Amino acid sequence: MELRHSFRIMSSRFSLVYKTLLFITITLVVLSALAFSAVYSIIEPIIEGIREMMFFEHIGDAFRSFFASDFTIQSAAFEQVNLDFEAIGKMFVENRNNIILASVLFAIFIFITKTFINIARFPTADVLNNFMNSNSRFGFTSNLIVNFKKSVAYSLVDSLISIPYYLILGLILWGVGELFMLFSIWLGLMTILTIIIVLHSLKHSVLVLWLPMYVKEDKGIFKCLRDSVIMNKNNILRYMGLYVITFFLTYTFTVIFGLVTFGVGAIIALSIVHVLLVAIEMVAYYRFKEEKYYVDTDTVINSKSAVKDVL
């Protein structure tokens, strides 16, 4: 129910996708240019090595081999990708110090990028809230300007919370990767992806009511964080299933769309996912509070009498 309603709400305010797409694109272009100029000289030997082995061409061949009827072609394509991964692994070992320094800089870049992109979450939530509450249509840009202080506050706190989360996630993935990569690269990658989906789902399930509460209630950012977690403590497992399905679908969509559009589609997909995840949070809050809400211009959902399922 909540996932279906979130899709309908996103579709009703699909213009938000274009506006967040522009915001995310500008942010990524500017910050990526700065990061690349700082990191390129450090990892240049690895980049040149990957380019010389035609790694991305081999990835494309492996993807296209799915549509080939000849199993021999598929086997040869994936065998070449396996050889490429082994060669990349050797390059990483040979350039260990460069990798460590680049990883530190990359982590800083991720933190800054996440903080800037997340600034768009509060105005997105507020625009969706106005639509859901009264079928009103407020602009994203004007909302961002008016609520810039709140947007930055939410983004900074969310990014700070994410630091220990990503550190723990990184340690887990490193340990799992070291273990499973010994047996099979593909088994290791699938295991890592599964762990990422499960832990991301857990994080979002715990914090699902935080942003909506900050948007709708006259409370400070930390009080909203505390109250939302307490209020939602009995529903965490309930939302886990919803987020596992959502992240599996969105990750698959992002990867496939990104591959067939040579990476451009990944940014578009990221914008769609951004609006969808905020819509899920807003729907979760409205249903928890048993408030009525619009899913499109003609349909109002009565949460109090609605069946309490999440799909």
N, C-alpha and C positions, 0 to 999 in steps of 0.2 A: 504493500500500500504506500509506504513512505517513498520508496524508490520510484514507483510509477508517478506519484504526485510531484516528486521533485523534477522528473523529466518533463512533465506537463508545464510546471511553473517555469522551468528554464526555456521551454519552447515558446511560452507566452511572452517572455522578456528576452528573446534571443539576441536582441540588439546589444545586450550586455556582453555577449561573447565577442562581438566585434570591437567593443570599446576596451575590454580587458585584453583582447588580442593586441591592440595598438599599444596599450600600456606595457604589457609584458614584452612585446617586441622591442620597443624603445629601450626598456630596462636591460634586456639581454644583450642587445647590440652594443650599448655604451659600456656596460660592465664587462662583457666578453672581450671587447677590444682592449680594455685596460688590463684585464687578467692575462690575455694572450701575450701582450707585449712584455709582461713581467715574467711569464713562465716559459715562453718559447725557447729562449737561449738555454734554459736548463734541460729541457726535454728534447731538444733538437735531434740528438743522435737516435732516440727512439722513434720520433716521428719520421725521420728519413728512412729508418730501417723498415717500419711498417709500410711506408709508401713504396719502397723498392720491392717488397715481397708481394705487392698488389693485394693486400689483405682485404680491402673493402670490395674490390672486384670479385674476390673469391667468396665473400659473404653474399654478394648479389647473385653469383652463380648458384650457391647453395639454396638461396631462397627460390630462385627460378626453377631449380631442379624438383621442387615439390610438385610442379605442374607437368613434369616430364613423365612419360609412361615407362621409360627405360630405367629399371632399378640400378643398372650399372652406372648410369650418369649420376644418379643421386648419391650412390656410395662413393664415387670418385670425388664429387664436389665436397661432401662432408669430410672425407679423409683429408682433403687439401686444407680445409678450415682447421681441422685438428692439428695438422703439421704447423700451420701458421700460429696457432695459440701456443704451441710448444716453443716455437722460435721467439715469440714475444716474451714468453716467460724467461727465456735465457737472457734476452736483452734487458729485462727488468733486473735480473740478478747482477748482470755486468755493470749496470748503472744504478746501483742501490742508493748511493748518497744523493744522486740527482732526483731519484724517485721520492725519497723522504722529504727533501726540500720542496719539491713540486707539490707533494701531498699536503704539506702544511699551508702553502700558498693557495692551493685548491680549496682546502677546508675554509680558509678565510673568505675566499671568493664565494663559496656556497652560502656561507652565513650572511654575507652582505647582499647577495642576490636574493636569497629567501626573504630577507628583511624588506627589501625594496618591493618585491613582487607581492608580498603579503599586505603591503599598504593598501592594495586594491580590494582586500577582503571585506573590510568594514563598509566602504561605500556600496559594494555589491550586495552585502547583507541588508543594508538599510534600504536600498532600492527595492530588493525583493520583499522586504518587510512591508513597505508602503503599498506594494502591489497586492500582497497576500491579505493585508488588513483592510484595505478600502478600494482595491482596484485602481489605485493611483499610479501615475507614471512619472516618476521623477528622474532627472538626468543623472548619469554616472559622474560626469566631470564636475558639475556644480555640487554634487553631494561630496565628492572627494575634497573639494576646496573648503566647503563648510565644515566638514568633519575631519580635516587633516590632522589635527592634534590627536583625536581619538584613534584615527587610523594608524598613526605612527606609534602611539602607545601600545595598541594591540599587537602590532607587528613586532615591536622590540621585545615585548614580554614573551610572545610566542616563540621568537627566535632564541631567546635565552633559555626557555624551557627545552627547546629542541637540542641544545648543546649536549647535555648528559644523555639524552635519548640517542642521538646519533653516535656518540662515543660508545655507548653500550652496543648499539646495532653494529657498529664497525668491528668491535672486538668479537662479537658473535659470528659475524660473517667471515672474519679472518680465520677464526678457529674452524668453522665449518668448511671453508674453502680449502684450508690446509689438509683437512681429513678426506673430503670427498674427491678433491682434484687428484688424489693419488690413485683412485680407482677409475674415474671417468670425468672428463671435463664437462660433458653435457649433464651428467648426474649432479656434479657440483653446482653448475649454473642453475639447474632447475631447483635444487635445494635452497640455494641462496635466494632465488626469486620467491619461493614459497615463504621463507622466513621474513623477507621484506614485506610481503603482502599481509602476513599474520600480524607482525609487530606494528605496521602502519595502521592496520584495522583496529588493533588494541588502543593505540594512541588516540585515534579519532573517536573511538567509542567512549573513552574516558572524558574527552573534552567536547563532545558533540553539542552540549548546551551552552558552552562558554560564550562564544561570539553572539549568538542570538540574545542571551541575557544582557550582554554589554550594550547591544543595540536597543533593546526594548525597555530595559529597567534603569532607573536613575541610581546606578551604583558605580563605584570605582572599579578599575580593571582587575585588581587583585581580589576584591570582595566578590566580584562576579566569578572569577576563577574558582575560588574556594566554594562558594555556594553552588555553583553549577556541578562541580564534582560530587559534592555531598548529595545534591538532589538527584543525581543520575546514577548513584552507586549501585542501585539494584537493577539497572537496565543495561549495564556494560556488556554482558554476554549476549543480550538480546540484539544489540547493535553490531556485535562482532560479525554475525552472519551477513548482515546487510553490507557492511564495509568490505568483507572478504569478496563478496560477489561484485561489488562496485569496483574495487581496485583490480580484480582479475579482468573484468571487462574493459576498464579504461586503460590498463597497461597494454593489453592485447591490441586494442584499438589504436593507441598511440604508436606502438612499435610498427604495426602493419601500415598505418597511414603515413608514418614517417618514412618507412622504407620505399613505398611506392611513389612518394613525392620528393625523394632525395633529401629528407630531413625537414623540409618546409612544413609538411603536414603535422610534424610533432609539436610545433609551436601553436598551430591552430587547435590541435587536440588538447594541449595544455590549457588553453583558454576555455574550451568547452568543459573540461574536467574541473577547472577552477570554479565556474559558475554552478556546475552540478553539485559539487561538494558543499558549497555554501547553501544551496537550495535544500539539500538533505538536512543540514543543521537547522535551518529555519523551520522546515516541516516537523522535525523532531521536537523542537521547542513548542510549536503551536499545538501539536498533538499531546505533548506532556501537560500543557496548561489547559487542554480541552477547549481551545478557542477555535472559532470558525475562521476559515481562510479560503481565499480564491486560488484556484489552480489554473483557471483561464478566465476570460472576461465574462463568461456566462455560467460558470460552475463554482458553487461555494460548498466546501466540505465542513460538515459539523463534526468536529473531533470528538465531542462528548458522546455521540451516539455511534461513531464509526467503529468498525472492528479493529482491535489493537494488534494488527500484524504489521510487519515491516516491509513486505514486498508488494 
